[in-house]
Each structure stands twice: as C-alpha cells, then as structure tokens.
Amino acid sequence: MPPLHKHRGALLLASLLTLALAGAPPVLAADKEPPPRVANGLAKTPPMGWNSWNKFACNIDEATVRRIADAMASNGMKDAGYEYVVIDDCWHGPRDAGGFITYDAKRFPSGIKALSDYVHAKGLKFGIYSDAGRLTCGGRPGSQGHEFQDAKTYAEWGVDYLKYDWCSTGTRNAEEAYTLMADALRESGRDIVFSMCEWGTAKPWLWAANVGNLWRTTGDITDKWDGKHGYSLGVLPIVDANEPLHPFAGPGHWNDPDMLEVGNGGLTDTEYRSHFSLWALMAAPLIAGNDVANMDEATRAILLNKAVIAVNQDPLGVQGRRVRDDGDLEVWSKPLADGGRAVILFNRGAETKPIAVDWTELGYPATLKAGVRDLWAHKDLGKMTGRFSANVPSHGVVMVTLRP
C-alpha cells in the first residue's frame, strides 16, 4: 500500500484541478490562519505538590515514592493543598521495539501504572518527567521524536502532571518543541498539567500562556541563600530574576522560579521562611523538594502554614511584586481577591532593622483603616491607619495581610 501522504497529494491535486476548471482561485490550507491556541483550563491556582529531584536526584525508586505519598496523605500536606507527587529524572528504561518508553524495572518493579494507582488511592495526583531533547539531563531517553507516543503512554499510566526539561535539544526551537508536546498532551485524552522546564532562555513568558501551565524563569535552584553555584542559583538571584516577570503570570499560566528547598538543610529556618513567603507572594508553584516523610517541626511549620499558602492560592491569581527597594530593606505586595493585600517586609541585610510601609504604596488611601494579621506569628495585630512597621530579622521577613 502506498504511503498515506501520496493519497493526500493526489486528492489535493484533484481538488485544485476542479477549482481551476470552475474558474475559482485555488485556496491552500497554508493560506488560512490557524485557529487561535487556547489554554488547557488547568492549574487555575499555582500547582502544589512534591518533586523528587532536590532531595533524591537520580536516587529515586518505587519504595521512596510510595513512602512520600503515604506521608503526604497523613502528615497534613494533602489537607494543606499539596496534591502532586512528581517523579523527576531517572525513572526511564529503554524504548521498546515500537519506540514506546519503558520504566526501569529494577527501580520500579511494580511498574509506573501501579505506582500511579497507589498515589491516586491516597487522594493525590501523579506526575512524571521527560525532556524535549534526545536525552534527559540524567542521560535517559528524551521525548524528541516520540512526543505523541509518550503522551499516550503517560495518559495510560494515569499521569496528571508532566515536567518537561531542556537538555540535549541541540538547535531545536523551544516554542516549537513545547507546543508540540502540549498538542500531544491534549490529544492524549487526559488532563495533564504541563510544567515547562526550559530555564527561561527562550523567554517563554512571552509566548507560552496558552501552551504550558507553568514555565521556569531561571536556572536550577540550589540550597543556598545567594550567589551562583555552577549551573545553579541561590534563593536571592532567583527572586530578583523572577520578580520583574509579574505581568505575565495569572490563572492557568505561572512563572516558576523552581522548586522549594525548604527543609534540605542549607539555609537557616529564618531564611527558609523568607524563601517560602516570597514564593507564596510571587504566585509561584509550591513544589516541596525535601524528604517530607522525615521533617523536623520547624520545616513542618513552614510548609504547612495555611495562611501563607492561602496567599499563594488566592483566586485573583496576581503575582506579587516589590513595591519598594531601599537596598537591603524591601517591601513586597500582592492584591487579593477580597480587596485585601498580602505584604512582606524583607530584610536582606546582616542586622535586624525596622521596615515600614505606607498604605499609599499599596494602592490604599492614607486614611484607610485596615485590620493587620501577622501570618507567621499567627495573630491579629489590630486595626491600623496609614502605615505598618515592624522590626525584621536579618535575612528574614514579616508577612502580614491587610484587610480594609
């Protein structure tokens, strides 16, 4: 049987001849504007969950993922809104004779479908990882040339979330590559949140609002406060790169400054509170990256702070931003759906300092009386008019909500 495209070519030629004989100008499909791309309708608030990479890297297996799912279902994380359990790189086996991806049977002896079913039975959702190149960053088979096969496989496995990386892509165009996988996911017949991990090099915030649900804005995070460490960045440079992109975020399409390092041991608890607060205010995905089955109480108190999470999950979907920068002392604000504001007073310096914010900096009249609640002290501070001030520790935050 001749290839299908030969039949299509013959049909097109016959159609053109018919039109020419009828005196009508031929109209080719390429002359028509493609239908506008629309969002997939998922991730109306920033996704929340857990990913294996920051803690376990390639040392991931079925037993670890089951242990994490058990913990999330019972330790308050699920109740706080964390829903995705995502396996990052290194789960892959080879492709089979038909080109379909398989899993590493030694690490995942029950199979990915059985693991997905286990996660779903806990009331959670299941995520997986691939790459737009020939190989993943860990050297496993990537999805280039197999996008529709892989999307079909993921749907059959019950995948709810795909993190899609950008290693071994050569000269490939990022917009083309991510759009192709987005189309494959839609054709799979399953709702799959699409997390684009392209590191911001092709400025996805300019073109990906109707392609992916979240896109990385920077290189990888590392468990450091400041500086560049190889290919990775500390918390502060990521904050400074992500903040100016606030106009591009909104329901269903989020700037992603990478996963959380809270609880991994490289920062102080004060710094982790700042890290978590700033991610929450920036409407960033809250994807825990620690061993959530073995958390100390300080880490639990940070990751399970429902008042801070509520700021992140606010349905208005506005990314908060810096409204004042006095060197080491900063004021950040995020408007909320009920007309309130979430405010962070942030001290980058080496000593405790007072920071104040005037209502006019937040878009409120100076005469407004607003109720102030401290989200880390878990207490109401009373009604205030015109301004709020607090002493903020070194590398720390005071985070409040204001409600008129």
NORZI-V181784 format. One record per backbone hydrogen bond with DSSP energy under -1.0 kcal/mol. NH is the residue of the N-H (numbers start at 1). CO is the residue of the C=O. If there is no record, write none. Layout:
BEGIN
{{NH:CO} {NH:CO}}
END
This chain:
BEGIN
{{6:3} {8:4} {9:5} {10:6} {11:7} {12:8} {13:9} {14:10} {15:11} {16:12} {17:13} {18:14} {19:15} {20:16} {21:17} {22:18} {23:20} {24:19} {31:28} {32:29} {49:286} {50:84} {51:288} {52:86} {56:52} {57:53} {59:56} {60:58} {62:107} {65:61} {66:62} {67:63} {68:64} {69:65} {70:66} {71:67} {72:68} {73:69} {75:71} {78:72} {80:76} {81:78} {82:77} {83:48} {84:48} {85:125} {86:50} {87:127} {93:102} {96:100} {99:96} {104:91} {108:104} {111:108} {115:111} {116:112} {117:113} {118:114} {119:115} {120:116} {121:117} {123:120} {124:119} {125:83} {127:85} {128:161} {130:163} {132:165} {134:168} {136:140} {139:136} {142:134} {143:131} {144:133} {146:143} {150:146} {151:147} {152:148} {153:149} {154:150} {155:151} {156:152} {157:153} {159:154} {160:126} {162:193} {163:128} {164:195} {165:130} {172:169} {177:173} {178:174} {179:175} {180:176} {181:177} {182:178} {183:179} {184:180} {185:181} {186:182} {187:183} {189:186} {193:160} {195:162} {196:214} {197:164} {201:198} {203:200} {206:203} {207:204} {208:204} {211:208} {212:208} {213:194} {214:194} {215:254} {216:196} {217:256} {222:233} {224:222} {229:232} {232:229} {233:220} {234:227} {235:224} {236:225} {238:234} {239:235} {240:236} {241:237} {242:238} {243:239} {245:242} {246:243} {248:245} {249:246} {250:253} {252:43} {253:250} {254:213} {256:215} {260:287} {264:261} {272:268} {273:269} {274:270} {275:271} {276:272} {277:273} {278:274} {279:275} {280:276} {281:277} {282:278} {283:280} {284:279} {286:47} {288:49} {292:290} {294:291} {300:296} {301:297} {302:298} {303:299} {304:300} {305:302} {306:304} {309:305} {310:306} {311:307} {312:308} {313:309} {317:314} {320:281} {321:333} {323:331} {324:331} {326:329} {329:326} {330:346} {331:324} {332:344} {333:321} {334:342} {336:340} {339:336} {341:402} {342:334} {343:400} {344:332} {345:398} {346:330} {347:396} {348:328} {353:392} {355:390} {357:388} {359:386} {361:358} {362:359} {364:359} {368:365} {370:384} {371:403} {372:382} {373:401} {374:379} {375:399} {379:374} {381:372} {384:370} {386:368} {388:357} {390:355} {392:353} {395:347} {396:393} {398:345} {400:343} {401:373} {402:341} {403:371}}
END
